[in-house]
């Protein structure tokens, strides 16, 4: 992990300590003309740099072990995604957008990490989740196991190959643990906190029907309830389908026959029975109405499964007949519950903005940006509810996507709109306009012309000559950030 030190900070530190003076008051001739609608004069920029420097120089190190850790993961949240979401949020607030700052961009420390799997150049969410939750690099597609385990191969699973996670370590320290996600609670990122499996998609029993040595590989939902029903205090996300048997009725979709469990186990009932047998306070909820009634003071355990599948996109929630809580609302409820019942030892909370990734797979930039903004709202809530003196908040991503920002759009140009330069729509060489946001591949690729067969072509020469190809796929791939 490499710490970044912005050039302007280093530069102005040098100026300040050298005695070099520069204008820093809103007076004098350099303030006579306004260079943008935001009043960004020379003095404006210098004062901004000075204020940032003063804040940095006055900041004090916190040199002690954090009592609580909140880990935010934006699945597929690339640097271009963050940039575009920052602009989009600003524009939704009637600003030009570029000057906006997302909640975590106000944090005192910024770094970059490089991601790859033990067996793949471009990583997936399972291998990366094992990396940041368990502390080891491993193969693509596996959860909670080391690189000796071959993907989809139960015979390669041994007790020695299994690894523990920060959730396990926190439980061992008698801390409270919670997991919040907008995906299925059994999906790749949350699954790495509690599951050990050679394949991320073995979320339910019937997905292993034709697997050899499947006794070595219990499905992910089963592992969660078998091993962690008494220890993880907060579980919120989607994925009811894999906890109910196939002859059970889901409260929203009806009979759960297509995706339900075939071992006749009702894992939700098993979770509830465990709480009743241990005489602890709990709530199982499946919609926002019931969720809003939960009082963290009197609820030690929460299981919230708000969708049969993944939770809905943020932009779709306004039209829902069965409301779902937002990521920010789930984060707030989780923090209040965990700290109320933390055994005076603290807590660990994993929060995933998982639908950023799904939106990018669909090539839907508007959805991806709204999901990123929703995660920024959740981070803001966490920051407000906690103290820097005892709580460490980390915000990161696991991999990128091929979304990019192109062209030379004017300041304040709608980030989801066509590129305009000097107020005029920009045209490509084919005399057609183009958007600021583009994807290198995916379901929206142009298919009206054949692509060149690159089988026997030196692709390095093509890339160096800047020949760009549209790559049609059913689902857009990741890219390296």
N, C-alpha and C positions, 0 to 999 in steps of 0.2 A: 504494500500500500504506500503510495507516494503523496506526501503533503504538498499542497500547492500554495505558493506565496505570490499573490497577485503583483504584477509589475508596478502598478500605480502605488501600492503600499510601500514597496521597497524604495521607489523613486522619491516619494514625498517624505519618507522617513529621512532620507539623505538630505533633502532640502531643509527640513526642519532642524536637524541637528547640525547643519553647516552654517546656520545663521542666515541663509538666503531668504529674503522676504518676498511675499507675493500678495497681491490684493485679495482680501477675504471679507470685505464689507460691501453691502449693496449700495455703494455710492460711487460717484465718479463717472467719467465718460463711457466706460466699457459696459455700463448698464443701460445706456440710452436706447439701444435697439434690442428687440426681442427676436431671437433666432428661431423660436418655435412657439407653438401654442402653449407650451409648458413653461415659458419664461426661462429657458435654459441659457443664461448668459455665461460669459467666462467666469464670473464670480460664483455663479451657481455651481458649476462643475468643481471649482477649486474648494468651495466650502463643503461640498459633498465629500471630496477626498479628505479634507481636513477632519471632518466629523468622523469619518470611518477610521482614520488613523487614531484620533483621540480615544475612540471607543476601544480600539484594539490595544492601545498602550495602557489604558486604565483597567483592562480586564485582568482578573486575578485567576491564577491556576487553582484548580480544585484537586488537591493531591491526596485523595483518599478513595477507598473502595466504594463504589456505588451500592447503595442498599437495594435499589430497584433498577431494572433494565427494561426499556421498551424498544423493541426492534421493529421498525417499519420497513416493509419490502414492497417496492413498486415492481410488480412482475412485468418484464419487458420495457421498463421505463428508461429509455435511452436518453442521452444528453439532448438530442434534437427534440424528444418528447417533452423534456423539462422546459426547454426554451420556448417551444410552441405553446405549452400549457401556461407558462408565465405570461406570455403575450395575450393569450385568449382570456385568462382571468382578468387582466387589466382592461381589455376591451369590453368585457362584459360589465365592467364598472365604469364605462364611459370614459376611459383613458385611452391614450394612444397604444399602450400595452407594453412596449419594450422596457419601460422604466419600472415596471411592476416587479415585485419580489415575492416569491412563494414562501410559505411559512418556514420551511427548513433552510432556506437560503439566508435567513437571518441568524442562523446558528454560528458560533464562534470558530468552528473548525470545519474545513472542507478538504476532502481527499479524493483521489481516484484509485480504483482497484482494477486489476486485470482479471478477466474471467475466462476459464477454459475447463473442459472436463479432462479426466485422465486419459480418455480414449478419443476425444473429439476436439477439434479446433474451435468450433462454435458450440457453446454449451447449451444444455436444456435446463429447465427449471428444477428437475429432480436432483441431478448431479450438483447443481449450484446450491440448492437448499441444504443438501448434505454438507456442503463445504462451509456455508456460513452458520449453520446450526450445530454441526458436529465437529467442525474444525479439521476436516481432511478433504483432500480432493479425491474424487472417485469417478466411476464411469457414467456416461450419459444414460438416463432412464432408470437408474436405481435409487433407492432411498435407504438411508441409514446403514449402508454396508460399504466395505472398502473395495478397492480395485481388483481384488481377487475374485469377486463375484461377477459372473458373466450376465449381461442383461437377458432376462427371460429364462434363465437357467436355474431352476430350483436345486438341482443336484450340486451346484457350486456354492450353495448357502451352508455355512457352518456357524456355530456359536462364536468362533474366533473372528469371523468376518463381520459380525455385527458391531456397530459402534453406537455409543450413547450420544445424547444431544444436550444442549444447554437447558432444555426442559427437564431432562433427567437430573442433571447436576443441581438445578434449582430445587427440585423435589427432595433430593438427598440433603440439601441444606435447610429443609423444612420451609422453603419459600412457597408462596402461592404462585400458581402458573395459569396462564390463560392464552387462548388462541382465537384470533378474530380474522376472518377472511371474507372476501366477496365471492370466492369460488366455492366448490364443494369442500366441506371440511376434511374430506379424504383426498383432496387433490395434492399435487406435488409439493408445493411449499409447506402447507401445514402438515402434510404426511411425514416429512422428514423430521419433525419434532418428536414423533412417537413410534414410527413404523420402521421395520427392517424387511426390505423386500427387493428382489432382483428386477421388479418391473412396476413402475409407477401406475400403470393402468389396471392393476389387479386390486381395484377398490372394493369389489364385492365378490361373493363366493363363486357365482356362475361364470365369472371371467377366467377362472382357473379350471374349468371343467375338463379340458383336454390337455392339461399340463402334467408332465411327468414329475414325480416326486413332489406333488403339490402339498403333501403333509408338512413339508419344510417351509411352506410359504402361505401362512394364513392371510386372508384378504385384509386390506388396510382398515376397513371399518371394524372388522372383528378384532384386530389388534388394539384399536383405540378403546373399545369397550372392555375387552378381556383384561388389558394390562393397565389402563389409565382411568377407568371410570371413577375410581376413588381418589385419584391424585390430581388430575387437571381440573381446576375449579370452574373455569369459564371456557366454553366452547360455543362459538357463534360463526355461522356461515350458511352455506346451502348444502344440498345433498341428502335430503330425507330419503330418497329412493333406495339408497344402499343400506339404510338402517331398518327398513320395514320389509317384512316378507312379501312375496308376490301375490299372496291371497289377502293382503291387508288393503284397506281403503285409505288413500292419501287425502287429507282434508281439502286439497285444492284440485288435483288432477283426477281424483277418483281411484279406481282399482289400480294397484301398483304392480300389475301383472307383467308388464314388459321389462322393467328394470329391477324389480324387487328381489330380495334374497330368496334362494331356493333351499336353504337349510332350515327353513321354518322358524328362524330366530328373529324376534322383534328386539333389536338392540336398544331402541328407545325405552321400551318397557324394562329391559334389564338395567339400564342406567337409572331409571326411576326407582326400581326395586332396591337397588344398592343404597340409595339415599334414605329410603324408608327404613330399611333394615338397620342402618347406622344412626337413624334418628337425627339427621342433619337437615337444615333448611335448604330448599332447592326450588327451582322453577324450570319447567320445560315449556318453551314457547315456539310458535311457528309463524307468527305474524307480528307486525309492528304494534298493533293495538294491545296485545297481551304483553309484548316486550316493554311497552311504556309503563305498565303497571308494576314492573319489578322494582322493589325497594332494596337497594344494595345493603342497607343496614341489617335487613332481616333475611337476606338470601346469600348463602355461602357458595352454592353451586348453581350454575346456569348452563343449560343446553338449549341453544337457539338454532333451529334448522328452518330457515326462512324461505326455502324453495326446494322443490323436488330435485332440481338440477342446480346449476350455479345460480347465484343471486342475479337479479336483474341489473341491467345497465342503469346508471344514474339518470340518464335522460329519459328512460322509459318508466321511471317510477311514478311520475305524475299521472299516468294513465292506468295504473294498476287497480284492479278490483280488490285484491288482497295486498294491503300495504306491507312493505319491507322497511326496516330501519336503514338509515344511511351508515356509511362506514364511520363517520364522526360520532354518531349516536351510539353505535356499538362500542367504539373505543372508550367513550366517556363512561358507559355502563360498566365495561370491563375494569377500568382503572378504579372506579369507586368500589366495586365489589372486591377486587383483589386486595386493595389496601385496607379495607375494612376487616378482612379475614386473612391477614398475612402472617399470623402467628408471631407478630413482632419481629419477623425475620426479613420482610421485604417480599418482592414479587418479580416475576419475569412475564412479560406480555409480548407475544408475537402478533403483529398486525400486518395483513397483506392486502394491498390494493391489486387484487388478482385479475380484475376485468380490464385493466390497461392492456394486458397481454392479449386477451381474447379480441378486443376491439382492433388491435393491430393485425392479428391474424385475418380478420375479416376485411382489412384495408379501410376501416372506418375511423378516420382521423378525428372527427368530431366526438365520437364516443370515447376514443382513447384520451383525448384532452380533458373531457369532462370527468373521466375516472381519475385522472391525475390530479385535477383540481379538488375532487372529493377526498383524495388522500391527503392533499395539503391541508384541507379543512380538519381532517382527523389529527394530523400532526399538531396543528394549532391548538386543538382541544387538549391534547396530551401535554403540550408545553404549558398551557394555562393551568392545568390541574396539578402540576407537579413542580418540585423545586429543583433547581440545578445543583443544590447542595447534597441531595441524596439520590437523584434519579438521572441515569444516563439514557438519553434518547438518540438512537442511531437511525438514519434514513438512508437506504441504499436500493440498488436494483440488482437483478441476477443476470440479465443479458439485455441485449438491445433488439431492435427491429430495423427493417430496411427503410423506415420512414425518414425522409430528409427534407430540409428546407432549401429551396432553390430560387434562382433569379435575383433580381435587385429591386424588391418592392420598396415603395416609399415608406417613410416612418408612419406608423399608424395604419398601414394597409391591413384590411381584415385578414387575419392569419389563415382563415379557411376560404379565402376568396382568390380571385385571379390576381396575378402579379400586375401591379401598376407602377410605372416609373414616370416621375414628373406628372402624375395625374392621368397618364394615358396607359391603356391596356398594352402590356408587352406582348410581342408576337414571337413565336419560334420560327425556325427556318421554313416550316411548312405553312407560314402565314396564319397560324392558329394560336389563340391564347393558351396559357397554361397556368396552373395553380401554384401557389407558394409551397404547398406541401405535396410531396410525391412519394410513391413507394417504388422500390427497385424491382419488386416482383409481387406476385399475389393474384387474387381473383379478379382484379380490375385490369389486368394486362391487356394490351392491344393484341388481338388475334387475327386481324384482317390481312396481315402479310406474313409470309413464312420467315422464321428465324434461320440464320445461317447455321449449318451443322458444324459445330466446333470440335468434333471428335479428333481430327488430325491437324488442328490449327494450334500454333504457338500462341496461347491466349495472352501471355505477357505482352506480346507485341500489340495485340488488339487493345488491351487496357491502356498501354502507353500512348496509343494514338487517339484515346478518348472516344472510342466507338462504343456507344451505349446500346444495349439490347433489352427489349422488353421481354420479360420471362414469365409466361403464364403458368400458374400453379392453382390447384384447388384452394390452397391456403398459403398465405404469404409466409416466408421463412424468417428466421431470426437473422441478425447480423452481429458482428463483433463490435463492441463499443470500447 
